[in-house]
């Protein structure tokens, strides 16, 4: 799956994201977040680098388990130009895995950002290879999400913004391929 998008400049309380999830709503729920940006990505209340982002993978009922870390970048001009985010998953690989990529532009060299398996931090000891194989075998659908975050443990809410006038999340293509 690939998205070509221009991310908006960060505004307190927003977190635009491009992601995919499988068709399972319970035991083998799998979510692949290609890019998530928050105004305060790493530290609550501290403005993050607008050219950095986070990739995360979730698994299980209610997205119970999620990979940790996943902060990547900075990459130049994330909020001024279109870029490409891609994820490939292979349920039949040994071990089953999802690989996240970034391209500065279509046709540019693809940069591997992360390879996620059942042994990735946050999943290790909680997700088995067999579970992940089942989760990755189900159909995935894309999501373009410009979310507004309420005040929470990890991020400030939109009410803390002195001005709330976010730019649009612009997506001009989403490509979903089947094996």
C-alpha positions in Angstrom: 0.0 0.0 0.0 1.3 3.4 -0.8 0.1 7.0 -0.1 1.4 10.1 -1.8 0.6 13.1 0.5 1.6 16.5 1.8 1.3 16.5 5.5 0.0 19.7 7.2 2.1 21.8 9.5 1.6 20.7 13.1 -1.1 22.5 15.1 -1.6 21.8 18.8 -4.2 19.0 19.3 -4.1 17.5 15.7 -2.6 14.3 14.6 -2.9 13.6 10.8 -2.1 10.0 9.9 -2.0 7.6 7.0 -2.6 4.0 8.0 -4.1 0.6 7.1 -6.0 -2.0 9.0 -7.1 -5.5 8.4 -10.7 -6.7 8.3 -10.5 -8.4 11.7 -12.2 -6.5 14.5 -11.0 -8.7 17.4 -8.3 -11.3 18.1 -6.1 -10.7 15.0 -6.8 -7.0 14.5 -3.7 -5.5 12.8 -3.1 -1.9 12.1 -0.1 -0.5 10.2 0.5 3.3 10.8 2.7 4.5 7.9 2.9 8.1 9.3 1.5 9.8 12.4 2.3 13.3 13.3 1.4 15.2 16.4 2.3 18.7 17.4 4.0 17.1 20.4 5.1 13.8 19.0 7.8 12.9 21.6 7.1 15.0 24.7 3.7 16.3 25.8 3.5 20.1 25.4 6.8 20.4 23.5 6.6 21.3 19.8 8.0 18.5 17.7 10.1 18.7 14.5 7.6 19.1 11.7 9.9 17.0 9.5 9.8 14.0 11.7 7.0 11.5 12.3 6.2 8.2 13.9 5.4 4.7 12.5 3.6 2.3 14.8 2.0 -1.2 14.4 -0.9 -2.4 16.5 -2.2 -5.9 17.1 -5.0 -7.6 19.0 -8.4 -6.7 20.4 -8.7 -2.9 20.8 -5.2 -2.6 19.3 -4.0 -4.0 22.7 -0.3 -4.3 21.7 1.7 -1.6 19.8 5.3 -1.4 18.7 7.4 1.1 20.6 9.9 3.6 19.3 9.2 4.2 15.7 10.3 7.9 15.6 11.9 8.6 12.2 13.3 11.6 10.4 13.8 14.4 10.0 13.2 14.4 6.3 13.3 17.7 4.4 10.1 19.5 3.6 7.5 17.1 4.9 5.0 20.0 5.3 5.8 21.8 2.1 6.0 19.1 -0.6 4.3 15.8 -1.5 6.1 12.6 -0.4 5.4 8.8 -0.6 4.8 6.5 2.4 4.6 2.7 1.7 4.0 -0.5 3.7 4.5 -4.0 2.5 3.4 -7.0 4.5 4.3 -10.7 4.0 2.4 -13.2 6.0 4.4 -16.1 4.4 7.8 -14.7 5.2 9.8 -16.4 7.9 9.1 -14.6 10.2 5.9 -12.9 9.0 6.6 -9.1 8.7 5.6 -5.6 7.7 8.2 -3.3 6.2 7.7 0.5 6.2 9.3 2.7 3.5 9.6 6.4 2.6 10.3 8.2 -0.7 11.0 11.8 -1.1 9.0 11.7 -4.4 7.5 9.1 -6.7 10.4 7.3 -8.5 12.9 8.4 -5.8 15.0 5.9 -4.0 12.9 4.0 -1.4 14.2 4.3 2.2 13.5 1.3 4.5 12.3 2.9 7.8 11.4 -0.2 9.8 10.8 -4.0 9.6 8.3 -5.2 12.1 8.0 -8.9 13.3 6.4 -10.5 16.3 9.7 -9.9 18.1 9.6 -6.1 17.7 9.7 -4.1 20.9 6.1 -3.8 22.2 5.0 -7.0 20.5 7.7 -9.4 21.8 6.2 -11.9 24.2 2.7 -10.7 23.3 2.3 -11.6 19.6 3.3 -14.9 18.1 4.5 -15.6 14.6 1.3 -17.6 14.0 -0.9 -14.7 15.3 0.9 -12.2 13.0 0.7 -14.5 10.0 -3.1 -14.7 10.5 -3.4 -11.0 11.0 -1.3 -10.1 7.9 -3.3 -12.7 5.8 -6.5 -10.7 6.2 -7.5 -8.0 3.7 -6.2 -4.4 4.5 -7.9 -1.1 3.7 -6.4 2.3 3.7 -7.3 5.2 6.0 -6.6 8.9 5.5 -7.1 10.5 8.9 -7.0 14.1 10.0 -7.8 13.6 13.6 -8.3 16.1 16.4 -6.8 15.0 19.7 -8.5 15.8 23.0 -6.2 16.4 26.0 -4.7 13.1 26.9 -1.8 11.6 28.9 0.6 11.7 26.0 -0.5 14.8 24.0 -2.0 18.3 24.4 -5.5 18.9 23.2 -6.7 21.3 20.6 -8.1 23.6 23.4 -4.5 24.6 24.2 -4.0 26.1 20.7 -3.9 29.9 20.7 -5.0 29.7 17.1 -6.7 26.8 15.5 -6.5 27.0 11.8 -4.8 23.8 10.5 -3.8 23.3 6.9 -5.4 20.4 5.0 -3.9 16.9 4.8 -3.5 16.6 1.0 -3.5 13.1 -0.5 -3.5 12.8 -4.3 -3.1 9.0 -4.5 -3.6 5.8 -2.6 -2.4 2.6 -4.2 -3.4 -0.8 -2.8 -2.0 -3.9 -4.4 -2.9 -7.5 -3.8 -0.3 -10.3 -3.9 
